[in-house]
Amino acid sequence: IPTQAAPTSMTITAAWNPSDAGLLLMRADAYNGTIDRTFVIAAYDGTNVVANAFNGRVSQFQIDAQPGAEAKCSFTIHPRGNQYGWANNT
């Protein structure tokens, strides 16, 4: 595993769909506040896809359903310390 900067929290914004199982899981985890999950982030650098995995907890789940705009939700994933941190799989 290469040396990497300390992980920081990541906020995600997505189109809100009350039928989306993944979003419902994130919302339930945020309301619970104590569930640790492994997340995988894939990024494309122009040539290769780089995948990073980390353990984290979801919090601050909010739904913005203002009139005249597409409903969206946002939530934050906080990496959990002492749980292996980031793992880089290129």
Secondary structure, 3 states (H helix, E strand, C coil): CCCCCCCCCEEEEEECCCCCHHHHHHHHHHHHCCCCEEEEEEEECCCCEEEEEEEEEEEEEEEECCCCCCCEEEEEEEECCCCCCCEEEC
